[in-house]
């Protein structure tokens, strides 16, 4: 996102405590190392110049960890986000773009999922995101703070020139896990369940390229700048790919064998999770351009080869 904003001529100040981020990933603008829980840091940054908007990416995102350590998630994802919103209000910043998630929906009642689908999160991670979405609606009505919540489905891929890619510790996303198995950085990838009600028995997910995600955020900024109302949008391609399709595509792209270990189903994994992003296309004028699975895997493989020193 920072790279794209730089390409569009926008000056960016990035606030990151670097607990999971990387200093060298800030390819444009200014980096302030600090925590959004630190009100003194927020006051110093927000008073240093006039900000048009704040974009919030600083949530914890691991579903399993949210179940075993919910306090960590409620403190950071809810309490610290509310602290950020309080600082914004005090400094007159009235536009906010929030990274939300498909986890707000819980178990799908139908597929693909549109914005009318009931929000019934089934884990603390999803609940923290849904809490903030509801708070943002209230903040708009009470304080005029307008926001866009963007519900990611499965973010994947990398910058096409391998400038940036996924660097999580631990890594939990399927595409980098499969490609790490291809590069030799991991002995195998685990497929959790082959008895789902899908054509090949493995779970189906909607993978969205990170470049398309960044473009959606850019369109959200423009929407708010043009006076757009507070809304939430689903972000996905509307095309579902199974776990087995991801493995097969990675084998085809890399030309390497990828060892697969069979695992049991994971609790709470729905058979299908696919987005209906028609609202984002219509209202935000957003058009995904990097959407097919092969492109996602090719770009992620370019990054993985660099990370692996290949």
N, C-alpha and C positions, 0 to 999 in steps of 0.2 A: 504493500500500500504506500509506504514511504517512497519507494522508487517511482511508482506511478505518479504520485503527486508531484514529485520533482520533475518528471517528464512533462507535466501539465503546467509547470511554472508556479506551483504553490509552495510557499515557504512553510516548512513543517518543524515543529518542536516535538521530539519524542521523549516521553518520560517513561523510564523503564528501570526497575531495580535489578535487572539482569539475573534474577533467580532462575529464569528459564530462557531468557532471551540472549542475544549475542551482540556485543558491541559492533562487530564488523558487518552486521546485517543492516545497520542504519546507513543507507547509501545516499542520503540527501538530508540537508538541513542540520539541525542541532540536536545532540543527544544530551539529556539531563539525566544523570543516574540518581534515582530517588524512588520513593514509594508513594503510591497514591493514598496510602493510609496516613502519610505524614502531612498534616495540614500546613505546616510552615513551608514545606517544599511546594505544595500546591499554590499557596498564596504568592510565593516568590515567582513561580513560573507564570501564573495567570496575571500577575500585575506587571510583568516585564514588557508586555505589548498587548495590543488588542487582538483577541482571537475571534475568528468567525465561527468556529465549531470545535468540538472535541469528539474524537473517535476512540472508543473504548474496546481494547482487545485483551485486557489484562485479567482474564478469568482463569481459574483452574478448570480443567476439562476432562479429567479421567473419571468415567462413570464408576468403575469399581472402587477407586479410592474414595469417591464421595460417599459410598455406602459404609466403608470401614472407618472413615474419618470425616463425618459430616461437619464437624465444627470448623475445620479448615475451610470448607467450601462456603458455609454460611458467613463466616467472618470476611473472607476475601470477596466472594462474588456478590454478596448482599451488602454487608455493613460498609466495606471499603468503597463500593460503588456509590452508595448513598452519600458517603463523605465527599466523594468526587463531585456529585451533583450539587451538594451544598456549597462547595467552593465555587463551582461554576455560577450558581445563582448569585453569590456574593460579589462576583467579579463581572456580572452582566453578560455571561456567555449563554446564549439561549438556543443553541442547536447542538444536537447530540446524536451520534450514530453508534449503535450498540450491536456488538456481536452476540447474537442469540443462537439458538440451536433447534434442530428438529426434535431434540429430546423433550421439548415442552409438550409434545403431543402424546407421549406415552405409547401404549399399544395401539397401532393403527386400526381404526374401525373400517376404513376403506383405503384404496390406493388408486391413483396417486393422491397425496394429501394436499389439500388447498388450505387457505387461511381460515376457512369456516370450520375445519375439523376441531372437535373439542380438545382443549388443552388439559391433559390429565397425566402429568409427568409421574414416572414410576421410580425415580431415584433422586437423591438430594441434588445432584448436578442439574438435572432438568428443572427441579423445583426452584433452585436459586435463580435460574434464568427467567422462569415464568414470573417469579416475584418481582424482578426488576422490570419486566415488561409491564406488569400491572402498575408498579410505582410510576413508571414513565407516563402512563395514561393519566394518573392522578396529578403528576407534576405539570402536565400540560394544562389541565383544567384549572389548577390552583395558581400556577406561577407563569404560565405562558411559555414554558420550556418545551420546545418542539423536538421530536425525536423520530428516528427511523430504527426499528429493530430488524435486523437481517438474520433470518433463521437458516443457518448453514445445514446442509445435509452432510455429505462426506467430502470435505475438502481434500484435494489431492493434486499431484503434479508439482511442477517447479517452474522457475523462470526459464523460458525457452533457451536462453544463452547460459544457463547454469550459474547465474549470478547469485541466486538464492534458492533454497530448497528446505525440506523438512530436516530439522535437527532436534529431535525430542529425546529426553532421557528420563524414564525409559520410553522407547518407541512403542506405540500401541496401534498405529494406523496400518491398514492392510497393505497398501501399495508400497511404502518404503520397506515394510517387513519382507515382502516377497522379493523386492529388488536387492535387499541386503543378503537374502539367501542366494540370489543369482551371483552377486559379486564375491561371495565367500566370507562376508563379514558376519554371517549367521549360518548355522548348520542346516536349518530347515525352516519352513513356515508351517504353522499349525492351522488346519481347517477344523473349525468348531461345529461339527454336525453335518451329516449328509442325508438327513431324513426329513428335511423341510418340504413343504408343499410348493416346490418350485421345479422347473423342468429338469435340473440336474441335482436337486436335493440340497444345494447349498444356499445360504442367505443371499438375497438380492438387495443391493444398495444403489443409491443415486450418487455418482461421483462427479464432483464439480471442480474444474480447474481453478487453481488459486489466482491465475490471471483474470479469469472471469469473475471471481469473487471480488478482487480489487476493483474491477470496473464497476461492479454493482455498488460498491461503497462510493465511488466517484459520482455515480448517478444519484445516489442518495443525498450526497452533499449538495449537488445541484438542485435537487428536488426541494430540499429545505431552504436553500438560498432563494428559490423562487416562491417561497411562501407555503410550501406543502405542509399538510397536516400530519400530526403524529400517526404513524401506521407501522404495522409489521408486515414483512414480506418473506415468503419462502424462496430460497435460492437453491435450485438444482437444475438438472438438464431435462428431467422428466423421462430419462432413459435409465432403466435399472440394469445393472450387471451383477452377475452372481460371483461369489468367491472363486468358483472354479474358472469362470471366464477371465477373471483378473489374473489367475495363475497361468492360464493358457496364453493370454495376451503377453504376459511378461516373458514367457518362454519363447514366444515368437519374436518379440522385439529384441531380446538380449541374445538369442541363440544359445542359451546356456540351460543346462538341466537345473531344475529347482526341486529340491527334496521337499516332500510334503509329509507331515505327521498328522495322523487323524486324532482329533480330540472330541470330547463330548460337547453337546450343546451348552452354551452359556445361558444362565438364567436371564430372562428379560430380552433376549434377542428375537425380534420379530422376523418372520420369514421374508417380508418385503418392506422396504422403507424408501419410497420414491416420491419426489416432490412434484406438485403442480405449481409451476412458477409463472402462470399466466398473468397474475396480478403485477408482479415485478416487471414483466415485459410490457404490459399496457401502461402502467402508471410511471415507472421509472425509465421507460424506453430502453430497457436493458436487453441486450442480445448476446448470449454466450457464444464465443467464437472458438473456443479451444475444447469443445465438449466431448468429443468421442474418446472412448477408452484408450485407443491406441496412442493418440496424441498425448494424453495424460501420462501414460506409461513411458513413452519415448522421452518426454521432458524430464520426468522423475529419474529415468535411467541415466540421462546425461549428468544430472546432479549426483546421483549415487556413484557413478564412475569417478567423478571428481573427488567425492568424499572418501572413496576407497583407495584413491591414488592410482586408479587404473588408467 
